[in-house]
Amino acid sequence: MTATDETEPLLSKRTFSSCNKQQAASYNAISLDASETATSSRTGSDSWSFKLKPILRSSYKAITPLITATTETTRTFDTEIEQRITYTWSDLNIYATKRDEKPWEGFFKRKKSVERRHLLKDVCGAAYPGELLVIMGSSGAGKTTLLNALTFRSGRGVTVSGVMAANGRRVSSTVLTSRTAYVQQDDLFVGTLTVKEHLLFQAMVRMDRGIPMEQRIDRVHRVINELALSKCKNTVIGQPGRIKGLSGGEMKRLSFASEVLTDPPLMFCDEPTSGLDSFMAHQVVTVLKALAARGKTIVVTLHQPSSELFALFDRILLMAEGRVAFMGTTSQACSFFETLGAACPSNYNPADYFVQMLAVVPGQEMSCRHAINTVCDAFQKSELGIKIALEAEAINSECEDSLKDSKSYGKRSPYKASWCEQFRAVLWRCWLSVIKEPILIKVRLLQTIMVSLLIGIVYFNQQLDQDGVMNINGALFIFLTNMTFQNVFAVINVFCTELPIFLREHQNGMYRTDVYFLCKTLAEAPIFIAVPLLFTIISYPMIGLYPGFDHFFITTGIVALVANVSTSFGYLISCISSNLFMALSIGPPVIIPFLLFGGFFLNTASVPFYFEWFSYLSWFRYGNEALLINQWADVETIACTRSNATCPKTGRMILQTFNFSEDHFWTDIICLFSLIVAFRFLAFLALLSKTRRNAKQKIETRVDTMTAMYVLKENPGRHIEDEAVPSRGVMLTWRDVSVYAMDRGRRNVSKQLIENVRGVAKPNDLTAIIGASGAGKSSLMTALAFRTGPELLVKGDIRANGVLIDSSYMMQNSGYMHQEDMFVTTMTVTEHLWFMARMKLDGKIEKSEIRREIDNLLKDVGLSDRRDVRIGSGTDEKTLSGGEKKRLAFATELLTDPKILFLDEPTTGQDSHSANCLVSQLRCFAKRGRTVLCTIHQPSSAVFSFFDRIILIAEGRVVFSGRIDQAVQFFASQGYACPRNYNPADFLIATVAKKNENESGQVVQKMCNAFLISEASVEIDRIINEQTYSSLASKSLGDAQFFAPCCWKKGARCCSRLYWLLYRNFLQVLRDPTVQVLQILQQMSVATIAGLCFVGSVNFDQLGIQATKGVIFILVSENAFFPMYATLALIPQELPLIRREYRAGMYPISLYYIARILSLIPGFVVEPFLFATIVYWLAGLRNDIVTFALTLLILLLTINVSAACGCFFSAAFGNVPVAMAYLVPFDYILMITMGPFVKLGSLPLYIRWVKYISWLLHSNEALTILQWDGIRNISCETTEPELPCITEGDEVLRLYDFDESNFWMDALLMLATYLVFHILACVCLWNRCRWK
């Protein structure tokens, strides 16, 4: 999609109905009437205070709201007239109940301590058809709490009281859901569908049942055209990081299109402009304004609306401390605050001003809350407040509801579509997502082909002799394990990703749970049948299994049944898990016990009596028995090429060895079908309970907690006033700077981002780079900071005090605060700053000085009382809030007191008051002689006033660079005068924003050309020339002094950095419950179950040989596969932080990798010790301390080599699904060649090299040697004398082609493999950090 498509007008130009005047949804209709706005100017004081005056009811004229709209619009359906809704709420009180105790404390306390917080207090209001109502307020005011209550989506622990009514009749959540639309802040889509496919699905399940399909399709096309989605209607929606698709603006428009399809009379929107630039935000609000003009009732929460957006609002609702501070039109709001003696200043965004007035300032809580209560009381007593309260309380009926369909409503389903229509629509979408989902199709088919070829190659052309018997039995069991793990992981990855989408759509009343589950099952059934068929077609003839089409198709059927049982089990694991990580952690350990009862490792005759019931749930048992019966039942003779001790002579003897019977074949088939039904039914019940639980608590309420922002005091501390200003700061200048985007191979330029710009950033000045999205703000700043990746090419001169500089100088003398805050969330604020200080500051600095510096920084940024709080990643009060994390990031960059400070969007995600406080602190830092340069997205009026200089970027060129007053005068001289009551920043950005290709290009070209001959441009050229000439005059002396500060970090500080990296990593491991508690509990539970399975089975007899093989397999596989997959997500999760810190010069990659691995070693020592101790003694292996100690040594090497392998695949590939796709075939090679599944001497020559790198083989061989070396008394307790019998331990070793002299060689090979994997992983990680 081109830039033109992204920025084309969303709707045709029309006049919108407002409360008191006509205004067009265009840039020219943005100012309020002069008579309606306050004319008082802002005082010189930075402290916002006002005096309250009493309001006379006669002096305030209430305006009757618009109840009926006169705008003629196109009806959604020709046979239906839209019913408009006036939505009111009265006496709304909300309490949040918080339990202070921890979960386990409930067992020791009879009565739980409960804390109640009053979130909303007697809130009344009304939303009228034909109007756009916007809820605003500072953080903690109660905006989101109110919206959740109005939509009946308050979370668990929240008590709501009050009356919500539509058209004067009380409403319930069921009725409201069917008549409203709710556009949530987070966009959730099935990423593999196109825009048109998604909207067609929405039309099929959300429109009324009687509407013909032709009208639904026509409605979809009309909505696509209205919301400017025509150019991308056949574009895949996409998934972040996996499938490239729509842009952020297009996704937001698609969210609106999904809700507008049914033409609902009432709409709620939660932060619809979040993450969008000012121009795209204006487009979104314009859409909402146009929808309101059609007679819809629209309620929206907005975080930081610009002046242009504020002019589009019909009515606003200001919240403060859980109370209504004002509700009415925008002009009424200005008049109301003027009567209070707090008139909005000229050239100031009223939205920013109102939020500032109603914010609670730390340090002034009492005065602020008194002022807020006075404002709220004044509005409550005003004529407008009384009128709104009366209208909200005017309830005609307590029981009836005007939205219900008279008599038939009680019998009618709450779903718009019938069961059959839901089934058809959901099945269609599920099938589309299946055939387009790369994990299910491309990756699965590739995995199947690779694994089947590998198995076919390893077991190629087996003969019916004693070696062939062992290999064929191993191959058939590999069939079962492959189908199980491949399908379980595939289902978990896909189903867990789609689960949030299902929960939201089900909650919105789109379709039933049984419909979704049934359609999901049917849509994926062809894949789970085709994959086993493809697998069997390739591997069956290559191995040389029993000839005959009947045997082939029976094998295919059995493998398909096992695949579908595994799929059903994957559904069950996904439905009972809360997230993908939990599902991946639960799945493999739970599968292991089922695998044990398959008959391969533990004979069915050896199953303990207390586990017999559990063995009947093992699909491995039924699948293995059915496959072996199909393979061996008709075999009459088997060639015995060596001693008869280990050679069965007929297929019947093989079945007897495993205690299998031919009569059980059809029983096995029936049991497999039964397991499919049982697991799916349990999965459905789990999913149903999840929807019930979700419906009960709806959406978890984000209880707005007040972000305790800091305030600039007159004497804020040594950092601002008490410290002397340096004699000379750094003047940053640049000339002829161009930035180019390179293609993937860095051979050709794909696009020019910045075109020959020049500029100046002075010390003592706070400079802002502003512009619309895509203008080139971030590209310019990253180029100036020398922080561009290899994907960008930078040309031009960048100088500091006139001296050409490079990345090494900028790395040592500048700080860079990124837009995304990245921390190790388990650390506290103090621990984080200590770590950063030790990594960034000179190692010679004393601890007392660092402690004093950290204390002062925390005091400056207002985090002194949060110093011992963990950073965290959620919304828990015990972790930092978003604003506090932003301040911590700011303090981190101030640690080194950089001469130059770069900040990328420092105010993103903060309300006006919080952003104002942060930028004011930046200005104070700049006044200390520092050069501060930041990009800003949508600066409020207050924030914009703090900047000394601005650089306005458009289409990669500088439109203006200079002081703010110069910018306003320059634009006025070109015929673009800034209107009154308008934020200059919004005006400047909107003027040069790309509305359409021709108009925007002409304006930008005109302004750029005019700037080149302006006084501001001449001044920039003069400063650049002066700096260049002065540096040439004192070059020799200047270079020595200028670059001197860079030298101290070049010394050897590896030990200190390694210590602090270890310190941080150990904190992360020790404080992460998923690493400690969950994994250890998993290991102990699996070890206990596995050990109990083999109690009394490990003896010196024939069944004991098989049982010992099973115990050793459990010891090896559980200590190999679990850590391998557990570390698979290690690097992808931490890579953004690693890359950022590495590029900031904090440490080399090798040092980080060594510290990270060392921090994991204690866990990889404790886990195998606990697991092996439990399994070893429960199973009853050799009662010898030396043997046990050597077993622990081998398992210690096994788990660490496996973790090293996981780290390698984690570092080598971009994400977990791709890494897993390559790791699974590699695992199968290791597992097949580890010994129990194939006789090593029979491996083909071209595959024998694998045994030298397979640490699973080395581990299995070493453990088998420890158990059987020197054993001479194995008994033969068989009823059939013709059955094979082994009497000595050496014969057991020869059975697997093991040699007792290889024990220490196996240990050394595992150690070498461990080192090789870690070296490769470190190199791959370095390469990924070097190349973005």
Disulfide bonds with the S-S distance in Angstrom:
Cys640-Cys647 1.93
Cys1276-Cys1285 1.38
